[in-house]
Amino acid sequence: MSSQVLAKVIRGSTVESIHRGHLTVIDGEGQTIVQIGDPSTVTFFRSAAKPFQAMPFITSGAADAFGFSDEETALVCASHSGEARHVRVAQLMLERLGLSESHLRCGTHLPFYEKEAERMQRAGEYPNQLHNNCSGKHAAMLAVAKHLDADLESYEDFDHPVQKAILSAIAKFAEIPSEKIALAVDGCAAPNFALSVSAMARSFLNLVSPPESFDESSRLAAGRIVSAMTKFPELIGGTERLDTMLMQAAEGRIISKVGADGVWLCGFLPCDKYPTGLGIALKVEDGDDKRARPVVAVEILRQLGILSKDDLTDLSPMLIKNRRGDNAGCIEAQF
């Protein structure tokens, strides 16, 4: 099977371009609820892996040893916008460890939140690594390294104990042998993981509804991570960010996590309609993050009954504006 059309860009009444990709939804009974494209397609997890990169932070005992809060645990799972609250929480995490921003190895970029980036530029301020959308994740990696008495300067290396523990967690939740997961360097310099779209969906299903076969430590850690994400959705993304908007609209019933290059993962917590929960995985083939991904994510959640047709109407269909702000067309889901 090949990718299929997920969204069309329509200007006036003419289709101007299309976005193809892969979308799958599974439940805990092993049933495929939705399949579009080829869910066996292998791609990188990117930042959608962060809830699992947070797993050793809990299971190693580091989070409890240093007294990290649910708010800080949420930031570990975040691709945050670099807003003041995000930076403050990341700074507090490092202070708990007796470390500083210089110990991070994630690199620097301007805040994703454009208004904050513009404010900093007008004020002549330069971003540091705390503004990096992955700073919470990297602070957690430092916490695990310090708790294990492992080297702090190489915590992002593939063969570091922290990264080995993360790979093991991803293999467990995705139900794939770790040696079958290809590795490469992510945008924040930490390892990232290539696996099938269906395995990604399975990992999020197991996160929101861990099977009895999982050890108690992993099940409890999954519960803590899901609770932190649903309690603090504004930390997972931020102002005008898809993860935050989806989780706020769903009112605690889902966890949502975007990844670069058109990846989106979602876990729907068990409920009456789906007693074993749902795992949802999307890969937009051309890597689009701003047009197809939000349109498709909102539409699939509507079709599953998680969101209503009146939720997030500004995201799906998404209007196309010209330079004057006039409506020129829209981007619509096509499934």
C-alpha positions in Angstrom: 0.0 0.0 0.0 1.1 3.6 -0.6 0.2 6.8 1.0 -3.2 8.3 0.5 -4.6 11.8 0.2 -5.3 13.2 3.7 -6.0 16.9 2.9 -6.5 19.2 -0.1 -5.6 22.8 -0.4 -8.5 24.5 -2.3 -8.2 28.0 -3.7 -11.5 29.3 -4.9 -13.0 26.1 -6.2 -9.8 24.6 -7.6 -7.5 22.1 -5.8 -4.1 23.8 -5.7 -2.2 21.1 -3.9 -2.6 17.9 -1.8 -1.0 16.4 1.3 -0.7 12.6 1.4 0.2 10.4 4.3 -0.6 7.6 6.6 -3.1 7.5 9.5 -4.1 4.6 11.8 -6.2 4.2 14.8 -6.1 1.1 17.0 -7.8 -0.1 20.2 -6.6 -2.4 23.0 -8.5 -5.4 21.6 -6.1 -5.4 18.6 -8.8 -3.9 16.3 -7.9 -1.4 13.6 -10.5 1.3 13.8 -9.1 3.5 11.0 -6.5 2.8 8.4 -5.5 5.2 5.7 -2.3 4.7 3.7 0.2 2.2 4.9 0.7 2.0 8.6 3.7 -0.3 8.2 5.6 2.7 6.8 8.7 3.4 8.9 9.5 7.0 9.9 11.0 8.8 12.8 9.1 9.3 16.0 10.6 12.8 16.5 9.2 14.8 19.4 6.2 12.5 19.7 8.6 10.1 21.5 9.0 12.5 24.5 6.5 10.8 26.8 8.7 7.7 26.5 11.9 9.6 26.8 10.4 10.7 30.1 9.8 7.1 31.2 13.3 6.6 32.9 12.9 9.9 34.6 10.1 8.2 36.6 11.1 4.5 36.7 14.7 5.2 37.7 13.5 7.1 40.8 15.1 10.3 39.7 11.9 12.3 39.7 11.1 11.4 43.3 14.7 11.6 44.4 14.9 15.3 43.4 11.3 16.2 44.2 10.1 17.0 40.7 6.4 18.1 40.4 3.7 17.1 38.0 4.2 20.5 36.3 7.9 19.7 35.7 7.0 16.2 34.5 4.7 17.7 31.9 7.5 19.9 30.6 9.7 16.8 30.2 7.1 15.6 27.7 6.7 19.0 26.0 7.7 20.6 22.7 7.1 23.9 24.4 6.9 27.4 22.9 9.6 29.1 24.9 7.1 31.3 26.7 8.0 32.8 30.1 6.4 30.0 32.0 8.1 27.3 30.0 11.5 28.9 30.5 10.9 29.3 34.3 9.9 25.7 34.8 12.9 24.5 32.9 15.2 26.7 35.0 13.6 25.4 38.2 14.3 21.8 37.1 18.0 22.6 36.7 18.1 24.4 40.0 16.8 21.3 41.7 19.8 19.4 40.3 22.3 22.0 41.2 23.0 22.5 37.5 22.7 25.4 35.1 21.6 26.1 31.5 25.2 25.5 30.4 24.8 21.8 31.3 22.1 21.4 28.6 23.2 20.0 25.3 20.1 20.7 23.2 21.2 23.9 21.4 19.5 27.2 21.1 16.6 28.6 19.0 14.2 31.5 19.2 10.9 30.7 21.0 8.3 29.0 18.8 5.7 31.5 20.1 6.1 34.3 17.6 5.0 37.1 19.9 7.7 36.2 22.4 10.3 35.8 19.7 9.4 39.2 18.3 9.5 40.7 21.8 13.0 39.4 22.5 14.3 40.6 19.1 12.9 44.1 19.7 14.5 44.1 23.2 17.8 42.9 21.9 17.6 39.7 23.9 19.2 36.5 22.8 17.6 33.1 23.4 19.5 30.5 25.4 19.0 26.7 25.7 16.1 27.1 28.1 14.1 28.5 25.2 14.7 25.3 23.2 11.4 23.4 22.9 13.3 20.3 24.3 14.8 21.9 27.4 12.5 20.1 29.7 13.4 16.7 28.2 17.1 17.4 28.4 16.8 18.6 32.0 15.1 15.2 32.8 18.0 13.4 31.0 20.4 15.2 33.2 18.3 14.3 36.3 18.5 10.6 35.4 22.2 10.8 34.7 22.9 12.4 38.0 20.7 10.0 39.9 22.6 7.1 38.2 25.9 8.7 38.9 26.6 8.6 35.1 28.5 11.2 33.1 26.7 14.5 32.7 28.6 15.8 29.7 27.7 12.9 27.4 24.1 12.2 28.4 22.9 12.5 24.8 25.3 9.9 23.4 23.7 6.8 21.9 25.6 4.5 24.3 25.0 6.5 27.5 22.9 4.7 30.2 20.2 7.3 30.0 19.7 6.8 26.2 19.8 3.0 26.6 17.1 3.2 29.2 15.0 5.4 26.9 15.4 3.0 24.0 14.3 0.1 26.2 11.2 2.0 27.2 10.3 2.8 23.6 10.8 -0.9 22.7 8.5 -2.0 25.5 5.6 0.4 24.8 5.9 0.0 21.0 6.2 -3.8 21.4 9.3 -4.0 19.1 12.7 -5.4 19.9 15.1 -2.6 20.6 17.5 -3.9 17.9 14.8 -3.4 15.3 14.6 0.3 16.0 16.9 2.4 13.9 18.5 5.5 15.5 19.6 8.9 14.3 20.3 12.3 15.7 17.3 14.5 16.4 17.1 18.3 16.1 18.0 18.7 19.8 21.1 16.4 19.4 19.5 13.5 21.4 18.9 10.2 19.7 15.6 9.6 17.9 13.9 6.5 16.8 12.5 5.0 13.5 9.6 2.7 13.7 6.4 2.0 11.9 3.3 4.2 12.1 1.4 1.3 13.5 4.0 0.7 16.2 3.8 4.4 17.2 0.0 4.1 17.6 0.5 1.0 19.7 3.0 2.8 22.0 0.5 5.6 22.7 -2.3 3.0 23.3 -0.1 1.3 25.8 0.7 4.6 27.4 -2.9 5.5 28.1 -4.0 1.9 28.8 -0.9 -0.2 29.9 -1.6 -3.9 29.6 -1.5 -6.1 32.7 1.6 -7.8 31.2 3.7 -4.7 31.9 5.6 -4.5 35.1 4.1 -2.3 37.8 6.9 0.3 37.6 6.1 0.9 33.9 2.4 1.0 34.5 2.7 3.5 37.3 5.1 5.7 35.4 2.7 5.7 32.4 -0.1 6.9 34.7 2.0 9.7 36.1 3.1 10.9 32.7 -0.5 10.8 31.3 -1.8 12.6 34.4 0.9 15.3 34.1 0.2 15.9 30.4 -3.6 16.1 30.9 -3.2 18.3 34.0 -0.9 20.9 32.3 -1.8 20.9 28.5 -0.5 24.5 28.3 3.0 23.3 29.0 3.0 20.5 26.4 2.9 23.1 23.6 1.8 26.6 24.5 -0.2 29.5 23.1 -1.4 28.7 19.6 0.1 25.2 19.6 -1.8 22.2 18.4 -1.1 19.9 21.3 -2.4 22.4 23.8 -5.5 23.3 21.8 -6.5 19.7 21.2 -6.0 18.6 24.8 -7.9 21.6 26.1 -10.8 21.0 23.7 -10.9 17.3 24.7 -11.0 18.3 28.4 -8.6 15.7 29.8 -9.7 12.8 27.6 -6.6 12.6 25.4 -2.9 13.1 25.3 -1.6 14.7 22.2 2.0 15.0 21.0 3.3 16.4 17.7 6.7 15.5 16.2 8.6 17.4 13.5 8.1 16.5 9.8 4.3 15.9 10.0 4.1 13.4 12.8 1.3 13.5 15.3 0.4 10.9 18.0 -2.6 10.8 20.3 -3.8 8.5 23.0 -7.5 8.5 23.9 -8.0 7.4 27.5 -10.4 4.4 28.1 -14.1 5.4 28.2 -17.5 3.8 27.7 -17.2 3.8 23.9 -13.6 2.7 23.8 -13.0 0.8 27.1 -9.4 -0.1 26.2 -8.6 3.3 24.8 -7.3 4.3 21.4 -3.9 4.9 19.9 -3.8 7.3 16.9 -0.8 7.9 14.7 -0.4 10.3 11.8 2.5 10.9 9.4 2.1 13.6 6.7 4.2 12.3 3.8 5.7 15.7 2.8 6.5 16.6 6.4 4.0 19.4 6.6 3.4 20.6 10.1 1.2 23.7 9.7 -1.5 22.9 7.1 -2.3 19.2 6.8 -1.5 18.1 10.3 -3.9 20.3 12.3 -6.7 19.8 9.8 -6.3 16.0 9.8 -5.9 15.8 13.6 -9.0 17.7 14.3 -11.1 15.9 11.7 -10.1 12.4 12.9 -11.0 13.3 16.5 -14.4 14.6 15.3 -15.1 11.4 13.4 -14.2 9.3 16.4 -16.6 11.4 18.6 -13.8 12.8 20.7 -14.4 16.3 19.5 -17.6 17.8 18.2 -18.1 19.6 14.9 -18.2 22.9 16.8 -14.7 22.3 18.3 -11.6 24.1 16.9 -13.5 25.3 13.8 -10.7 27.7 13.0 -8.3 24.7 12.5 -10.4 22.4 10.3 -11.2 23.4 7.7 -8.4 25.9 7.8 -9.0 29.2 5.9 -6.4 30.5 3.4 -5.9 34.2 3.7 -4.4 36.6 1.3 -2.1 39.5 2.3 -5.1 41.7 3.1 -6.7 39.1 5.3 -9.4 38.2 2.8 -10.6 34.5 2.6 -9.1 33.0 -0.5 -9.8 29.3 0.0 -9.3 26.6 2.6 -7.5 23.4 3.5 -9.9 20.4 4.0 -9.5 16.9 5.3 -10.3 14.3 2.6 -11.1 11.0 4.4 
